[in-house]
């Protein structure tokens, strides 16, 4: 029997989930739910149905796992606990500071309904979180470093687009190579925010806009650019569409630590990602954890879970025998 998947939201992430379902033959896409007029939404999967998000509860018996593809700022804090009442759900909530608060609200809803809700599934939080955990367990005497990029930050790009006089924009987060090399060498440096990353902005200004004013607003924007060395390039819409249309990203988690009776032996653990498409890679992680959520719930497990709570065997279609033979 295939695991029946529903997708809520058909933007970049939702489209990525649809593609990921196609690559997993133990799953099938049943429904795509949208806040738009369903007649205007064209999907790739034959046999799947596009429905209004207003009708989602009518299909609670037809879906094994609902993957919620909304934004962390306003969508997921409301949607995930709401839909955990009727479905096993997965989200990619990525506001790190608010994860404990989000967990509590979702956990209460999921336990009450007997469903599983997996939150903060992605690559950070998600895969990077797991690698930080494994590295801390192995090297308790050490220090963690996380670098993001080079890649497009969708949230920061959106913040630039909201500035008066900006027509379009892309923002790249870039690790400072000297900082990365210092960490890889085992020096355990103390690094400020500015020393770890730079930000590079490509901006299309509206005709007649004050470019100097736009640049000043960008580089002084609190919580986004003020703490970083930021470079702003003004380009045409044609150049932006031609050279910056993708959504690449990536980064690395590094833990530098020591062992030995007198802490004399150095070790460095590194996990690195280079992604051509941030949403498509995130979607593939969501699908793996959808399999885990379904399996765990069939075993009677309920409540809110994170990647820390999922044994690796739940993620794979392989049997235990196959995993021991080919992966161990």
N, C-alpha and C positions, 0 to 999 in steps of 0.2 A: 504493500500500500504506500502511495506517495504521500509525503508531508504536504498538506495543502496550505499555500502561502497567500496572504493578502498584503497589499501594499497600500499604505495611506500616504498620499502625496506623490505626485509624479513630476518632480523636478529632476535635477541632475542625479540626486541620490536615488530617487525612485526608479529612474531609468536604469541606473547601474544595478539595482537589485533585480530588476526584470532580466537583465543579461546574465546575472549570476545564477538565478534560478535555472536558466536554460543549460548551464554547465553542470548541474547536479541532478542526475537522473532519478534520485530518490525524492524529488520535489516537483511540485507543479504549481504554477501561478493560477489562482482561481479568480481573484478580484483585484482591481485597482480602484481605490476610492479617491475622489478629488473634490476640492472645494470649487473648482470651475464647473462650467456646464459640461456634463459628461459627453455630450454630442460633439464637443470641440476637442476632445482628447483622443488622439490616435496612438494606440500601443502596438507593440511588435508581436505579441504572443497571440496566436490564433486559439480560440477556445476560451480565453480569459475575458471577463466582463468588466467594463468601466462603469462605476456607479457613483452617485453623489455621496459625499461623506455624511450627509444627513441620514442616509439609509443604512449606515454601517452595522447597526445593531440587529438589523433584519437578517444578517448573514452570519451570526455568531456560531451557528451549528455547522457552517460550511467551511470554516477556516481553522486550521490547527495552530498557526502562528501569524500574528499581524505585525508587520514591520512598519514602524512609524517613522516616516521620512520628513520630519519637520525640523524647524530651527530651535536651537537651545534657548534663545532669548525669551520667546513668548509661547511657542507652540508646545514643546515637549513638557514643560512644567505642568501644563493643563491636560494635554492629551494622554500622556502615559498613565497617570493614575486613573483617568476617566475610562480608558479602554481596557485597562487591566481588570475591570469589573466583568467584562464579557469575553476576553481573549487572553491567550498567552501572547505577550508582547515583547518587542525588542526596540530599543531606541539607541541613538548615538549622542546622547546628552554630553556636551564637552566643556561646560563651564566648570572647571576644576574646583573652584572655591565653593560652589553650590552643590556639589555632588552629595555630601552628607544629608543636606536638607531634602534634595530630590529623592534620595533613597528612602528616607523615612515616610514620605508621602506615598510613594509608589508601593512600598512594602505593606503598608496598612491596607491599601486597596486590593493588592494581589492576594494577601493572606485571607482576607474576607471572602474573596470569590473562589479561592482554591486554584488560582492560576499562577504561572511563573511570569515574572517581568524581569527581563535582562536590560539593565541600563548601562549607559556609557560604553557601548560596544563600538570599537573603531580601532584606529592605530594609536592615537593619543587623545584621550584615555583609551585603553584597550591593550593592544600588543606592546606598546611602550611600558604600560603599567606592569604587565606580566614580567617583562625583562628587568624592570627595576626591582620587582619583588624577588625574582630568582637570584639576581646579582647580590641583593642585600642579604639573602639567606646564605649564599656561598661565601661572600666576603663581608662579614659583619663589621670589620674594621676598615672603613673606606669612605668614599664620597661619590655621590651621584652627579652626573652631568647630562642634561638633555639639550640637544641642538635641533632646531627645526629649519628645514629648507635645504637647498634653495627651492622655494616654491611660492605659489600664489596663495596669499591669505585672503579668503573671500570676505571675511568680516572687515578687515582693514581696507580692502578695495571699496567695499560698500560705504565705509565711513568717509572716504575721500569723495565718492560720488555725491554725498549729501552736502558737500560744501557748495555754497553759492558760486555759480560761474563754471562749475565742472560739468562736462557733458558725459564723460566716461573715464574709467581709470582701472589700472591693475597695480597691485602692490606685491612685491616679492620680499620674503624674509630670507636673509642670507647669513649663514654662520660665519663668524670671523675665523679664518683659517688658522691664524696664529694661536687662538684660544683652543681650537680643536686639537692642534698638534701638541700644545702644552699638556692637555689632558691625556692624550694618547701616550705621551712619554712617561706618564706616571708621576708628574710633578705635583699633582693635587693643588692647582692654583685656586686662589680666591678670585672669582670673576664677578664683576658687576653686570647688570643688565646690558649696559652699553658695550661692554667688552666681549659679550657672547654673540650678539647678532647686530647686523645692520639692516636697514630697510631701504628698498629702492622702489620709487613710484614712477609710473608712466601715466601721464595725465593728458586728456583731451580737454582743452578749455573751450568754453562757448565763445562765439564770436564777440569781440569787444570786452571780454572779461579781463580783470586785473590779475595777471599772472603772478606778479610779486605778492599780492595779497593772498592768492590761493596758496602759494608756496609757504608763506609765513603761517597760515592757518594749519597746513599739514604738519610742518616740522615742530610746531608748538602744541599740537593736539595732545592733551593729557590722556593717559592710559593706552594710547596707540603709538605715538611717535616721539613724544617729548623726551623719553628716556633713551632714545636710540640716535645714532648717527644716521640721518635720513637724507637721501638724494632724490631730487624731484626732476624728472625729464618731461618737458612738454612736447607732445607728438601729435600727429594728425589721427583722425579716426581710422583712416585707411591703414596707417602703420600699426595702430593698436589691433585692428581686426586681423591683419596679416601676421604680425609677429607675436601676438600675446593672446591668441584665442583659446589656448589650452588651459587646463587646470592641474599642472604638475605640482608635486610636493614631495616631501620626504623628510629625512632627518636621521638622527642617531641617538641612542641611549648608551652612555658609557659609565661604567663604574670602575674606579681605580682604587685598589685596596692592597693590603699587605697580609702576609702570613708569617709563620715562624715564631720561635719563642721570644725573640726580641724584635718582632715586626721587621725582619731584615729582607724579606722576599717580596718583590712587587709583582702585581698582576693587574691586567686591564681586561675587562669584559666589554665587548662592543656589539650592539645590534643596530643594523643600518637598513634604511628603506630608501629606494629611489623610485618614485612613482610617476608615471606619465599621466595618470588620472587619479586625483585624490578621491572623488566620489565613487569611481568604479572599484578602487581597491577597498575603500570602506565598505561598500556594498558586499563584497566577497566575504569580509569578516562578519558582517551582519547575518549572512546566510549560514555560515558555519555555526554561529551561536543560535540561530533559529533551530537547527537540527538538535543542538544540545538542549534547548528549552523544551522542545517537543518530547525528547527522550526522558528528560528529568521529570517532566510533569506526568508522563505515563507511569512513572515509578512512585507517584504520589507526592512529589516535592512541590512546594508552592512558596510564594513570597517573592520579594525582590532579590535579585542576584546580580553580581558583577563578574567580570572575567576571573576574579580571584576564586570564585566559588565553583568553577566548572573544571572537572577533570578532563585532560586532553582527549581521552577515549570517546567522550561524548561528541566531540567536534567532527570526527571522521566517519565516513560511511563504512570504512573497513571494519571487519570483525576483530576481536582481540587476537585471534590466531594470525590473521593477516598482518596486523600491526607488529606483533612480535617477530614475524618472519621477515618483514620488509623494512620496518622503520626502527626497530630497537637495535 
